[in-house]
Every structure is written in structure tokens, then in C-alpha cells.
Amino acid sequence: MKKFSIIGIIIYIFTIFCSYLLADERNEAIVIMNASSKHFCNCVFISEMSLDFCNESYQRVISATLHESHEDSIISNFELNIDEENKYVEIKNELYSSISFFNDQKGCYFKN
């Protein structure tokens, strides 16, 4: 049940941000990176799923959400770093970095 809940949440997040993806490429990358880091944080630290499952569910959501070939190229340039000891997920490219932190009180969150 947890697997389907997390997939549903991620699909919802990507759907909300879909209208923002019409902005320039940098803004698209920022939105996609933030949603992606949040997905992996929730999947790995909250749902305690394997990284393989998280990658597979991410690919299903991304392929259903993104419609443009240049959006696919943005994602292919992402570098994913998961630090299980310090409990954070970082997704970065040459322009931007998105880090989603986890703790037991807040769950997954972004620091200002």
C-alpha cells in the first residue's frame, strides 16, 4: 500500500508543476530537480524502498509527465547523490542543485 501511495503523491506533485514547465529551460530544470529530490527522499527515507524501486517508479512518473524531448535531456544530465548517513538527497546539474533533507519530525523538506 505504501508503494502505491508514494507513487500517487509523486504523480500529483508532477501534475501540479506541469504548468510551470512552460517557463524557460532553467526554471524547468529547477522545478523538475526539486520534485525529483523530494521523490527520492520520500521513497528512500520515509517509505524505506530500495533504490531500484525508487528509480523505476521515478522513470514511470517522469515518462508519463514530461512531453518534450528537451525535458528528457534535462533529466539525463542530473546527478543523484543519496547520503543515508546524513539523510539527504541531492540532485544537481551544471546550473543548479536541489537538496531534500529528512528528519523524523519534519519528514522530507528543503532548507531555506
ZINOR-V342263 format. One line per field, one symbol per residue. phi: phi as a letter, one per 40 degrees, with the letter a starting at -180 (. if undefined). psi: psi as a letter, one per 30 degrees, with the letter a starting at -180 (. if undefined). burial: I if it has 24 or more other ideal C-beta (glycine too) atoms within 12 Angstrom, else O. A space follows every 50 residues. Layout:
phi: ???
psi: ???
burial: ???
//
This chain:
phi: .cdccccccccccccccdccccccccccccccccccccdccccccccfcc ccccccccccccccccbbccccccccccbbbbbcccfabbbabcbabbbb cbacccgcabcc
psi: eeeeeeeeeeeeeeeefeffffaleeeeeeeeeeeeeeeeeeeeeefhll eeeeeeeeeeeeefekfkefeeeeefgkkkkjjfefilkkklafelkkkk lklfefbklkk.
burial: OOOOOIIOIIIOIIOOIIOOIOOOOOOIIIIIIIIIIIIIIIIIIIIOIO OOOIOOIIOOIIOOIIOOOOIOOIIOOIOIOIOOOOIIIIIOIOOIIIII IIOOOOOIOOOO
//
